[in-house]
Amino acid sequence: MARDRRDYYYHQAKEDGYRSRASYKLKQINEKHKIINRGDSVVDLGAAPGGWLQVAKELSGGKVLGVDLQRITPIEGVETIMGDINADSTIKKIIKIVGEKGADVVLCDAAPNLSGNWSYDHARSIELSTSALECAKKILKPKGNFVVKVFQGDMFKDYMDKVRDNFVHVKAYSPQASRSQSAEIYVVGKKFLTAPLRKGDNFVVDIEKLGSSGDGAVLIEGFVVFVKGVEVGEKVRISITDVKPNFAFAEVAERLGKAENPENSGNPENPESPEKSE
Ligand SMILES: C[S@@+](CC[C@H](N)C(=O)[O-])C[C@H]1O[C@@H](n2cnc3c(N)ncnc32)[C@H](O)[C@@H]1O
């Protein structure tokens, strides 16, 4: 069965003019998760021989850049660079090409050379996918999307948590075109977070204003946080429960009495700088 499926995508790639059977994995990931939209700029890390680049170009029609240790035979409308995704010099080259505003999508299908030793290969894969995540954090636009291949193993859960810290929606997905006995899985992160806070962070704040929903509304480094169950004039320790691209939610971890400057209550022009607490 697995062999039939491999042969099917191998032959299909030849017929459709794709450079690799991997093209169908990206097509299936995109059908399911809507990662690449028309006009998007896309950076593909570990892109040789270029099957994903061909699909990314078809889907976006925008700027597409491929990066690999190996040279990629030119594809019309696609830029390529040779480089190691672990190297700062490669990231600098990418930023120079995509511009300071960043890319809409970062893809990574990079794979280490497999040794056949499961835990060694898993560790190398986590190392590579961690580099891809660090790279994505430097080159993605706010709300951008990320897809990365990982070989499963005991460090997978921690890796997922790292991706969850940086994206609003995170899923693991195995496209049908992946071989059934393969350890590979794709982690899909949607809506890159650029908020100055993360789930679980604590802050001490004065509630000076309520939002239209009746929740407290405080500013933390210019970022709006809604706090449930508070009143204007209270001082509270809050714990962030959920972070969205433009605002976050928090719950009260501790009530600390009255705000120090109750006369400022309700004055959005004069928000007190909240202190982060451990
Ligand atoms: C499975 S192939 C990618 C196939 C590609 N998605 C396609 O559709 O044609 C994995 C690629 O990752 C590249 N790679 C592995 N480690 C890398 C690194 N540190 N920096 C850049 N590329 C890397 C390899 O050279 C290889 O070409």
Ligand as a Chemical Component Dictionary entry (heavy atoms), coordinates in Angstrom:
data_LIG
# 
_chem_comp.id                   LIG 
_chem_comp.type                 NON-POLYMER 
_chem_comp.pdbx_formal_charge   0 
_chem_comp.three_letter_code    LIG 
# 
loop_
_chem_comp_atom.comp_id 
_chem_comp_atom.atom_id 
_chem_comp_atom.alt_atom_id 
_chem_comp_atom.type_symbol 
_chem_comp_atom.charge 
_chem_comp_atom.model_Cartn_x 
_chem_comp_atom.model_Cartn_y 
_chem_comp_atom.model_Cartn_z 
_chem_comp_atom.pdbx_ordinal 
LIG C1  C1  C 0  13.410 16.816 1.327  1  
LIG S1  S1  S 1  14.460 17.978 0.595  2  
LIG C2  C2  C 0  13.349 19.278 0.196  3  
LIG C3  C3  C 0  12.428 18.954 -0.948 4  
LIG C4  C4  C 0  11.674 20.166 -1.443 5  
LIG N1  N1  N 0  10.622 20.575 -0.515 6  
LIG C5  C5  C 0  11.020 19.906 -2.783 7  
LIG O1  O1  O 0  9.790  19.898 -2.869 8  
LIG O2  O2  O -1 11.746 19.757 -3.768 9  
LIG C6  C6  C 0  15.361 18.603 1.950  10 
LIG C7  C7  C 0  16.406 19.653 1.623  11 
LIG O3  O3  O 0  16.852 20.248 2.833  12 
LIG C8  C8  C 0  18.153 20.747 2.581  13 
LIG N2  N2  N 0  18.815 21.089 3.849  14 
LIG C9  C9  C 0  19.147 20.260 4.861  15 
LIG N3  N3  N 0  19.785 20.955 5.836  16 
LIG C10 C10 C 0  19.840 22.253 5.438  17 
LIG C11 C11 C 0  20.375 23.441 5.999  18 
LIG N4  N4  N 0  20.983 23.434 7.193  19 
LIG N5  N5  N 0  20.267 24.597 5.308  20 
LIG C12 C12 C 0  19.666 24.614 4.085  21 
LIG N6  N6  N 0  19.127 23.514 3.501  22 
LIG C13 C13 C 0  19.211 22.342 4.161  23 
LIG C14 C14 C 0  18.800 19.606 1.834  24 
LIG O4  O4  O 0  19.939 20.063 1.115  25 
LIG C15 C15 C 0  17.656 19.126 0.938  26 
LIG O5  O5  O 0  17.774 19.666 -0.351 27 
# 
loop_
_chem_comp_bond.comp_id 
_chem_comp_bond.atom_id_1 
_chem_comp_bond.atom_id_2 
_chem_comp_bond.value_order 
_chem_comp_bond.pdbx_ordinal 
LIG C1  S1  SING 1  
LIG S1  C2  SING 2  
LIG S1  C6  SING 3  
LIG C2  C3  SING 4  
LIG C3  C4  SING 5  
LIG C4  N1  SING 6  
LIG C4  C5  SING 7  
LIG C5  O1  DOUB 8  
LIG C5  O2  SING 9  
LIG C6  C7  SING 10 
LIG C7  O3  SING 11 
LIG C7  C15 SING 12 
LIG O3  C8  SING 13 
LIG C8  N2  SING 14 
LIG C8  C14 SING 15 
LIG N2  C9  SING 16 
LIG N2  C13 SING 17 
LIG C9  N3  DOUB 18 
LIG N3  C10 SING 19 
LIG C10 C11 SING 20 
LIG C10 C13 DOUB 21 
LIG C11 N4  SING 22 
LIG C11 N5  DOUB 23 
LIG N5  C12 SING 24 
LIG C12 N6  DOUB 25 
LIG N6  C13 SING 26 
LIG C14 O4  SING 27 
LIG C14 C15 SING 28 
LIG C15 O5  SING 29 
# 
